């Protein structure tokens, strides 16, 4: 009798499963790491001029396994392990780009790119201008950027504002798998130097992707932001992992009857101000969120752009920046958590910006 009941229960469960098309239509998931890996694979297969070089990118499959399997597939001439000398291999990569190749130069962390900044700025970014347009430098500088976890002051800086300050560079900052895959492919195909600022903490995060994203020709245009969540009461602009903070904040505000529009910048240089201006014309309130330092940061640039544009008159309250604390990143876990903008911080900022409008909801 027990076996009969179990059989009946199993059959009922099977019928319930088989008659539910929503269950059968499982959404495909892909991690940010796999999005980057597949983008590199696509472009290496598409163009023989593309190569990847950096510390441990080949035989070790990359420090964060972003280049997993590529050395075995493409060999020593396309996937190149380098010595621990950022200045050396960044210079080799820039020279290769000037000679017509399309190198992807990986920094194990962008904190180490400071060793190579002369090549990034003076060689890669300025050559097209200094050669009167005769010499393109189609190079990608990529790797993890910004705060990770427990790596303290020297390994936690965000370089978005640093590199976005320099004419001649394009700077992108992906959040999810779609961003990472599409922006990296666009960066590799671009004729000019592109800095791709990834985030270590996002590598293992899986996001739903559709067939469009996995298509070999899928690209995300550089210089175009994405509205992640529509809203009518306040605009929240963020990039990289801070988009996650912005979306969580929007969910909290929704519980209070406040509809926040969340914009994922995707691109830091050029900035898609048209999308931000259009959003603020609708919401009349603006907050920026970033994990980098406040002074001369991405949010500060957005504030300045509003001051110089007639969209300034659409604001019903001052723009509020939510940034990392203006100190080197602490090592202690509790201090580290408070050194970055958290959901309660951004929620409080939104309520202050909205003022009486928030209380009337």
C-alpha positions in Angstrom: 0.0 0.0 0.0 2.8 2.4 0.9 4.5 1.6 -2.5 1.2 2.3 -4.2 0.8 5.6 -2.5 4.4 6.6 -3.4 3.8 5.6 -7.0 0.6 7.7 -7.1 2.4 10.7 -5.6 5.2 10.4 -8.1 2.8 10.2 -11.0 0.9 13.2 -9.7 4.1 15.1 -9.4 5.2 14.1 -12.9 1.8 15.2 -14.3 2.1 18.5 -12.5 5.6 19.0 -13.9 4.8 18.0 -17.4 1.8 20.2 -17.8 3.6 23.4 -16.6 5.4 25.0 -19.5 6.9 27.7 -17.2 8.8 25.0 -15.4 10.0 23.3 -18.6 11.2 26.6 -20.0 14.1 27.0 -17.7 16.1 30.3 -18.1 19.7 29.8 -19.1 22.2 31.1 -16.5 25.8 32.2 -17.1 28.3 33.6 -14.7 30.2 36.9 -15.4 33.4 34.8 -15.5 31.9 32.6 -18.3 30.6 35.6 -20.1 34.1 37.1 -20.3 35.6 33.7 -21.2 33.2 33.1 -24.0 33.8 36.7 -25.3 37.5 36.1 -25.4 37.0 32.7 -27.1 34.7 34.2 -29.7 37.1 37.0 -30.6 40.2 34.8 -30.7 38.4 32.5 -33.1 37.1 35.4 -35.2 40.3 37.3 -35.7 43.8 35.8 -35.8 45.3 39.2 -34.7 43.7 38.9 -31.2 45.9 37.6 -28.4 45.8 37.6 -24.6 48.8 38.2 -22.4 49.3 38.7 -18.7 50.4 37.0 -15.5 49.2 33.3 -15.3 46.7 33.7 -18.1 47.9 30.6 -20.0 48.9 27.4 -18.2 47.2 28.4 -14.9 44.0 29.4 -16.8 44.1 32.9 -15.2 44.2 34.0 -11.6 40.4 34.2 -11.6 39.9 31.4 -14.3 38.6 33.9 -16.8 40.9 32.5 -19.5 40.1 28.9 -18.6 40.8 26.5 -21.5 42.0 29.2 -24.0 45.7 28.2 -23.8 45.0 24.6 -24.6 42.8 25.7 -27.5 44.9 28.5 -29.0 48.5 27.8 -27.9 51.5 29.7 -26.7 51.4 32.3 -29.5 47.9 33.5 -28.7 47.7 33.0 -25.0 50.9 34.3 -23.4 52.1 34.0 -19.8 54.3 36.9 -18.8 56.8 37.7 -16.0 55.6 39.7 -13.0 56.4 43.0 -14.7 53.3 45.1 -15.6 55.5 47.8 -17.2 57.2 45.3 -19.4 54.2 43.3 -20.7 52.0 46.4 -21.0 54.7 48.0 -23.2 54.9 44.8 -25.3 51.1 44.8 -25.7 51.0 48.5 -26.8 53.8 47.9 -29.3 52.0 44.9 -30.7 48.8 47.0 -31.1 50.8 49.7 -33.0 52.1 46.9 -35.3 48.6 45.8 -36.2 47.8 43.1 -33.7 44.8 43.3 -31.2 46.2 42.4 -27.8 44.1 42.0 -24.7 46.4 42.9 -21.8 45.2 41.5 -18.5 46.2 43.0 -15.2 45.7 40.6 -12.3 44.2 43.6 -10.6 44.0 47.2 -11.8 45.8 48.2 -8.7 48.9 46.8 -10.4 48.2 48.9 -13.6 49.9 51.7 -11.7 53.2 50.0 -12.6 52.2 50.3 -16.3 50.3 53.7 -16.4 53.0 55.3 -18.5 52.2 52.9 -21.3 48.4 53.1 -20.8 48.3 56.9 -20.9 51.4 58.2 -22.7 51.7 55.3 -25.3 48.3 53.8 -25.8 45.9 56.8 -25.2 47.9 59.6 -26.9 49.4 57.9 -30.0 46.5 58.3 -32.3 46.4 62.0 -31.6 50.1 62.5 -31.7 50.4 60.7 -35.0 47.7 62.8 -36.6 45.5 59.8 -36.9 48.1 57.7 -38.7 48.6 55.1 -35.9 45.7 53.3 -34.2 46.3 51.4 -31.0 43.6 48.7 -30.8 44.3 47.4 -27.4 42.2 46.2 -24.4 43.4 46.6 -20.8 41.2 44.4 -18.6 41.0 42.9 -15.1 39.3 43.2 -11.7 38.9 46.7 -10.4 37.6 48.3 -7.2 37.0 46.8 -3.8 37.0 43.0 -3.4 37.0 41.5 0.1 39.7 41.5 2.7 42.5 42.8 0.5 42.9 46.1 2.2 44.1 49.5 1.0 46.5 48.6 -1.8 44.2 46.2 -3.6 40.8 47.9 -3.3 40.9 51.1 -5.4 38.5 51.9 -8.1 40.2 53.3 -11.2 37.1 54.4 -13.1 37.7 58.1 -12.5 41.4 57.8 -13.0 41.3 56.4 -16.5 38.1 58.2 -17.6 40.0 61.5 -17.0 42.3 60.8 -19.9 41.3 61.7 -23.5 42.2 58.9 -25.9 40.8 56.1 -23.7 37.4 54.5 -23.7 36.4 53.1 -20.3 33.7 50.5 -19.6 32.5 49.1 -16.3 30.3 46.0 -16.7 27.9 44.8 -14.1 26.2 41.6 -15.2 27.0 38.8 -17.7 25.3 40.6 -20.6 27.5 43.7 -19.9 30.7 41.7 -19.5 30.3 39.6 -22.6 29.0 42.3 -24.9 31.3 45.1 -23.7 34.5 43.0 -23.9 33.7 41.9 -27.5 33.0 45.5 -28.4 36.3 46.6 -26.8 38.3 44.0 -28.7 36.8 45.1 -32.0 37.3 48.8 -31.2 40.1 50.6 -33.1 41.2 52.5 -30.0 42.4 51.7 -26.5 39.6 50.5 -24.2 39.9 49.9 -20.4 37.6 47.2 -19.2 37.0 47.5 -15.4 35.6 44.2 -14.1 34.8 43.3 -10.5 36.3 40.3 -8.7 33.2 39.8 -6.5 31.0 39.6 -9.6 33.0 36.9 -11.4 31.1 34.0 -9.9 27.6 35.6 -10.0 25.2 34.0 -12.5 22.7 36.0 -14.4 19.9 34.9 -16.8 20.9 35.2 -20.4 18.9 34.6 -23.6 20.0 33.3 -27.0 20.7 36.9 -28.1 23.4 37.3 -25.5 25.1 34.0 -26.3 25.1 34.7 -30.1 28.6 35.0 -31.5 27.9 38.4 -33.0 26.3 39.9 -29.8 27.8 43.3 -28.9 27.0 45.9 -26.3 27.7 49.4 -27.7 30.3 51.4 -25.8 28.9 54.7 -24.6 25.3 53.5 -24.0 23.7 53.1 -20.6 21.0 50.6 -19.7 17.8 51.2 -17.7 17.7 48.2 -15.3 14.5 49.2 -13.6 12.0 51.9 -14.7 10.6 54.3 -12.2 9.0 57.8 -11.9 10.1 59.2 -8.5 13.9 59.2 -8.4 16.8 58.2 -10.6 19.6 56.1 -9.3 22.8 55.9 -11.4 25.5 53.4 -10.8 28.2 51.2 -12.4 29.8 47.8 -11.8 28.9 46.2 -8.5 27.2 49.4 -7.2 24.3 48.6 -9.7 23.5 45.7 -7.4 23.3 48.1 -4.5 21.1 50.4 -6.5 18.7 47.7 -7.5 18.4 46.5 -3.9 17.8 50.0 -2.8 15.0 50.4 -5.4 13.4 47.3 -4.0 13.5 48.8 -0.5 12.0 52.1 -1.8 9.3 50.2 -3.5 8.1 48.9 -0.1 7.5 52.6 0.7 5.6 53.3 -2.5 8.6 55.0 -4.2 9.4 54.0 -7.7 13.1 54.4 -8.4 14.6 54.2 -11.9 18.0 52.5 -11.9 20.5 53.2 -14.6 23.5 51.0 -15.3 26.1 53.3 -16.8 28.0 50.4 -18.5 30.4 53.0 -20.0 32.3 55.6 -18.0 34.0 57.3 -20.9 32.0 58.3 -22.9 29.2 58.9 -20.5 25.7 58.4 -21.7 24.3 61.6 -20.3 21.4 61.7 -22.7 19.8 58.7 -20.9 20.4 60.2 -17.5 19.0 63.6 -18.6 15.9 61.9 -20.0 15.4 60.0 -16.8 15.7 63.1 -14.6 13.2 65.0 -16.8 10.7 62.3 -15.6 11.8 61.8 -12.0 13.2 65.2 -11.1 15.5 63.7 -8.5 19.0 62.0 -8.9 21.4 59.9 -6.8 24.7 58.5 -8.0 26.2 55.4 -6.4 29.8 54.2 -6.8 32.3 52.3 -4.7 35.1 54.7 -5.6 36.2 57.7 -3.6 34.0 60.9 -3.8 36.5 63.6 -4.8 36.7 64.0 -8.6 34.7 60.7 -9.0 32.2 59.5 -11.6 29.3 60.9 -9.6 31.1 64.3 -9.3 31.4 64.4 -13.1 27.7 63.6 -13.5 26.9 66.5 -11.1 29.1 68.8 -13.1 27.3 67.8 -16.4 24.0 68.8 -14.8 25.3 72.1 -13.8 26.3 72.8 -17.4 23.1 71.6 -19.0 19.6 72.9 -19.0 18.5 69.6 -17.5 19.7 71.2 -14.2 16.3 73.1 -14.1 14.5 69.7 -14.1 15.9 68.9 -10.7 13.6 69.5 -7.7 16.4 68.8 -5.2 20.3 68.7 -5.2 22.0 65.7 -6.7 23.2 63.3 -3.9 26.4 61.2 -4.3 26.8 57.9 -2.5 30.4 56.9 -2.6 33.1 55.0 -0.9 34.4 56.7 2.3 37.3 59.1 1.6 39.9 56.9 3.3 42.2 54.0 2.2 40.2 50.8 2.4 40.5 49.3 5.9 41.4 45.6 6.3 39.1 44.9 9.3 35.9 43.3 8.0 33.5 45.6 9.9 35.3 48.7 8.8 35.5 47.5 5.2 31.7 47.1 5.1 31.2 50.6 6.3 33.7 52.0 3.8 31.4 51.3 0.9 27.9 52.6 0.2 25.3 50.1 1.6 21.6 49.7 0.8 20.6 51.6 4.0 22.9 54.4 3.1 21.4 54.8 -0.4 17.9 54.4 0.9 18.4 57.1 3.4 19.9 59.4 0.8 16.9 58.8 -1.5 14.5 59.7 1.3 16.4 62.9 2.1 16.5 63.9 -1.6 12.8 63.3 -2.0 12.0 65.1 1.3 8.3 65.8 1.7 7.5 63.8 -1.4 8.7 60.7 0.3 6.6 61.3 3.4 3.5 61.8 1.2 3.8 58.4 -0.4 
